[in-house]
Amino acid sequence: MNRLLEVTYYTGAGLFFAQAVWDRFVYDSRDLFIEHFQTGLLFLILASLSRLVSKAK
């Protein structure tokens, strides 16, 4: 179950980082870029926490 969560978090991070780049260069929107970039970072943090919890068990 933890592996599935980890893959889901990394997939979410990748999608939000791609959306952030798209927003910055195609739409030229700095606000949307920052929102999606922060959400991508959140998913990376969740993935690393999930990995730490699974190693602790």
DSSP file (Angstrom, degrees, kcal/mol; ACC not computed):
  #  RESIDUE AA STRUCTURE BP1 BP2  ACC     N-H-->O    O-->H-N    N-H-->O    O-->H-N    TCO  KAPPA ALPHA  PHI   PSI    X-CA   Y-CA   Z-CA
    1    1 A M     >        0   0    0      0, 0.0     4,-2.0     0, 0.0     5,-0.2   0.000 360.0 360.0 360.0 -39.9    0.0    0.0    0.0
    2    2 A N  H  >  +     0   0    0      1,-0.2     4,-2.5     2,-0.2     5,-0.1   0.869 360.0  54.4 -65.7 -35.2    2.8    2.4    0.8
    3    3 A R  H  > S+     0   0    0      2,-0.2     4,-2.4     1,-0.2    -1,-0.2   0.898 107.4  50.6 -64.1 -40.0    4.4    1.8   -2.6
    4    4 A L  H  > S+     0   0    0      2,-0.2     4,-2.2     1,-0.2    -2,-0.2   0.909 111.1  48.2 -64.0 -42.3    1.2    2.7   -4.3
    5    5 A L  H  X S+     0   0    0     -4,-2.0     4,-2.7     2,-0.2    -2,-0.2   0.916 110.8  51.4 -63.3 -42.4    0.9    5.9   -2.3
    6    6 A E  H  X S+     0   0    0     -4,-2.5     4,-2.4     1,-0.2    -2,-0.2   0.924 111.1  46.7 -61.9 -45.4    4.5    6.8   -3.1
    7    7 A V  H  X S+     0   0    0     -4,-2.4     4,-2.4     1,-0.2    -1,-0.2   0.893 112.1  51.8 -63.7 -39.4    4.0    6.3   -6.8
    8    8 A T  H  X S+     0   0    0     -4,-2.2     4,-2.5     2,-0.2    -2,-0.2   0.910 109.9  48.7 -63.4 -42.6    0.8    8.3   -6.7
    9    9 A Y  H  X S+     0   0    0     -4,-2.7     4,-2.4     2,-0.2    -2,-0.2   0.916 112.3  47.8 -64.9 -42.9    2.6   11.2   -4.9
   10   10 A Y  H  X S+     0   0    0     -4,-2.4     4,-2.4     2,-0.2    -2,-0.2   0.885 112.0  50.3 -66.0 -37.5    5.4   11.2   -7.5
   11   11 A T  H  X S+     0   0    0     -4,-2.4     4,-2.4     2,-0.2    -2,-0.2   0.925 111.3  48.3 -64.5 -44.2    2.9   11.1  -10.3
   12   12 A G  H  X S+     0   0    0     -4,-2.5     4,-2.4     2,-0.2    -2,-0.2   0.897 110.9  51.2 -61.6 -40.9    1.0   14.1   -8.8
   13   13 A A  H  X S+     0   0    0     -4,-2.4     4,-2.5     1,-0.2     5,-0.2   0.929 110.6  48.7 -62.7 -45.2    4.3   16.0   -8.3
   14   14 A G  H  X S+     0   0    0     -4,-2.4     4,-2.3     1,-0.2    -2,-0.2   0.908 111.8  48.8 -61.5 -42.8    5.3   15.4  -11.9
   15   15 A L  H  X S+     0   0    0     -4,-2.4     4,-2.3     1,-0.2    -1,-0.2   0.913 113.2  46.3 -65.0 -42.4    1.9   16.5  -13.2
   16   16 A F  H  X S+     0   0    0     -4,-2.4     4,-2.1     2,-0.2    -2,-0.2   0.868 112.2  50.5 -70.8 -34.6    1.8   19.7  -11.1
   17   17 A F  H  X S+     0   0    0     -4,-2.5     4,-2.2     2,-0.2    -2,-0.2   0.906 111.5  48.9 -67.1 -40.0    5.4   20.6  -12.1
   18   18 A A  H  X S+     0   0    0     -4,-2.3     4,-2.4    -5,-0.2    -2,-0.2   0.915 111.8  49.0 -63.6 -41.9    4.6   20.1  -15.8
   19   19 A Q  H  X S+     0   0    0     -4,-2.3     4,-2.8     2,-0.2    -1,-0.2   0.874 108.8  54.1 -64.4 -36.7    1.5   22.3  -15.3
   20   20 A A  H  X S+     0   0    0     -4,-2.1     4,-2.1     2,-0.2    -2,-0.2   0.922 110.1  45.8 -64.2 -43.9    3.6   24.9  -13.6
   21   21 A V  H  X S+     0   0    0     -4,-2.2     4,-2.4     2,-0.2     5,-0.4   0.916 113.2  50.4 -64.5 -42.0    6.0   25.0  -16.5
   22   22 A W  H  X>S+     0   0    0     -4,-2.4     4,-2.5     1,-0.2     5,-1.2   0.924 111.0  48.7 -60.8 -45.2    3.1   25.2  -18.9
   23   23 A D  H  <5S+     0   0    0     -4,-2.8     6,-2.3     3,-0.2     5,-0.4   0.880 113.5  47.5 -62.8 -38.1    1.5   28.0  -17.0
   24   24 A R  H  <5S+     0   0    0     -4,-2.1    -2,-0.2     4,-0.2    -1,-0.2   0.925 123.7  27.4 -71.7 -44.4    4.8   30.0  -16.9
   25   25 A F  H  <5S+     0   0    0     -4,-2.4    -2,-0.2    -5,-0.2    -3,-0.2   0.776 130.3  33.0 -95.7 -27.5    5.8   29.7  -20.5
   26   26 A V  T  <5S+     0   0    0     -4,-2.5    -3,-0.2    -5,-0.4    -2,-0.1   0.897 133.2  25.6 -93.0 -51.1    2.5   29.4  -22.4
   27   27 A Y  S   <S-     0   0    0     -5,-1.2    -3,-0.2     2,-0.1    -4,-0.1   0.617  92.5-139.4 -88.0 -12.4    0.1   31.4  -20.3
   28   28 A D        +     0   0    0     -5,-0.4     2,-0.7    -6,-0.3    -4,-0.2   0.891  49.7 149.4  53.2  43.9    2.9   33.7  -18.9
   29   29 A S     >  -     0   0    0     -6,-2.3     4,-1.6     1,-0.2    -1,-0.2  -0.913  30.7-176.7-112.5 109.7    1.1   33.5  -15.5
   30   30 A R  H  > S+     0   0    0     -2,-0.7     4,-2.5     2,-0.2     5,-0.2   0.869  83.9  55.7 -72.3 -35.7    3.4   33.8  -12.5
   31   31 A D  H  > S+     0   0    0      2,-0.2     4,-2.2     1,-0.2    -1,-0.2   0.933 110.2  44.0 -63.6 -46.6    0.6   33.3  -10.0
   32   32 A L  H  > S+     0   0    0      2,-0.2     4,-2.6     1,-0.2     5,-0.3   0.883 111.6  55.7 -65.6 -36.9   -0.5   30.0  -11.5
   33   33 A F  H  X S+     0   0    0     -4,-1.6     4,-2.6     1,-0.2    -2,-0.2   0.942 109.5  45.4 -58.7 -48.1    3.1   28.9  -11.8
   34   34 A I  H  X S+     0   0    0     -4,-2.5     4,-2.5     2,-0.2     5,-0.2   0.903 112.6  51.1 -65.4 -41.0    3.7   29.5   -8.1
   35   35 A E  H  X S+     0   0    0     -4,-2.2     4,-1.9     1,-0.2    -1,-0.2   0.943 115.3  40.9 -61.1 -47.9    0.5   27.7   -7.1
   36   36 A H  H  X S+     0   0    0     -4,-2.6     4,-2.2     2,-0.2    -2,-0.2   0.858 114.1  53.1 -71.7 -33.9    1.2   24.6   -9.2
   37   37 A F  H  X S+     0   0    0     -4,-2.6     4,-2.2    -5,-0.3    -1,-0.2   0.918 109.8  48.2 -65.4 -42.8    4.9   24.6   -8.2
   38   38 A Q  H  X S+     0   0    0     -4,-2.5     4,-2.1     2,-0.2    -2,-0.2   0.889 110.9  50.7 -64.4 -39.0    4.0   24.7   -4.5
   39   39 A T  H  X S+     0   0    0     -4,-1.9     4,-2.0     2,-0.2    -1,-0.2   0.895 109.1  51.7 -66.0 -39.0    1.5   21.9   -4.9
   40   40 A G  H  X S+     0   0    0     -4,-2.2     4,-1.9     1,-0.2    -2,-0.2   0.903 109.0  50.3 -61.9 -41.5    4.1   19.8   -6.7
   41   41 A L  H  X S+     0   0    0     -4,-2.2     4,-2.3     1,-0.2    -2,-0.2   0.880 107.1  55.0 -63.3 -37.5    6.5   20.4   -3.8
   42   42 A L  H  X S+     0   0    0     -4,-2.1     4,-2.5     1,-0.2    -2,-0.2   0.914 106.9  49.9 -61.2 -43.2    3.8   19.3   -1.4
   43   43 A F  H  X S+     0   0    0     -4,-2.0     4,-2.1     2,-0.2    -1,-0.2   0.877 109.5  51.6 -64.4 -36.8    3.4   16.0   -3.3
   44   44 A L  H  X S+     0   0    0     -4,-1.9     4,-2.2     2,-0.2    -2,-0.2   0.897 109.8  49.6 -65.7 -39.0    7.2   15.5   -3.1
   45   45 A I  H  X S+     0   0    0     -4,-2.3     4,-2.5     2,-0.2    -2,-0.2   0.916 110.5  50.0 -64.4 -42.9    7.1   16.1    0.6
   46   46 A L  H  X S+     0   0    0     -4,-2.5     4,-2.3     1,-0.2    -2,-0.2   0.890 109.9  51.4 -62.9 -38.6    4.3   13.6    1.0
   47   47 A A  H  X S+     0   0    0     -4,-2.1     4,-2.0     2,-0.2    -2,-0.2   0.914 111.2  46.9 -64.9 -42.6    6.2   11.0   -1.1
   48   48 A S  H  X S+     0   0    0     -4,-2.2     4,-2.2     2,-0.2    -2,-0.2   0.888 112.6  49.6 -69.0 -36.9    9.3   11.4    1.1
   49   49 A L  H  X S+     0   0    0     -4,-2.5     4,-2.4     2,-0.2    -1,-0.2   0.893 109.3  52.4 -65.8 -38.6    7.2   11.2    4.3
   50   50 A S  H  X S+     0   0    0     -4,-2.3     4,-2.1     1,-0.2    -2,-0.2   0.895 110.0  48.8 -62.8 -39.8    5.6    8.1    3.0
   51   51 A R  H  X S+     0   0    0     -4,-2.0     4,-1.9     2,-0.2    -2,-0.2   0.904 110.9  50.0 -67.1 -40.7    9.0    6.5    2.3
   52   52 A L  H  X S+     0   0    0     -4,-2.2     4,-1.7     1,-0.2    -2,-0.2   0.896 111.0  49.2 -64.4 -39.9   10.2    7.4    5.8
   53   53 A V  H  X S+     0   0    0     -4,-2.4     4,-1.0     1,-0.2    -1,-0.2   0.902 110.5  50.1 -66.4 -40.6    7.1    5.9    7.4
   54   54 A S  H  < S+     0   0    0     -4,-2.1    -1,-0.2     1,-0.2    -2,-0.2   0.851 111.1  49.2 -69.4 -31.5    7.5    2.7    5.4
   55   55 A K  H  < S+     0   0    0     -4,-1.9    -1,-0.2     1,-0.2    -2,-0.2   0.820 106.9  56.6 -72.8 -30.0   11.2    2.4    6.4
   56   56 A A  H  <        0   0    0     -4,-1.7    -1,-0.2     1,-0.2    -2,-0.2   0.732 360.0 360.0 -73.3 -22.2   10.3    2.9   10.1
   57   57 A K     <        0   0    0     -4,-1.0    -1,-0.2    -3,-0.2    -2,-0.1   0.486 360.0 360.0 -78.9 360.0    7.9    0.0   10.1
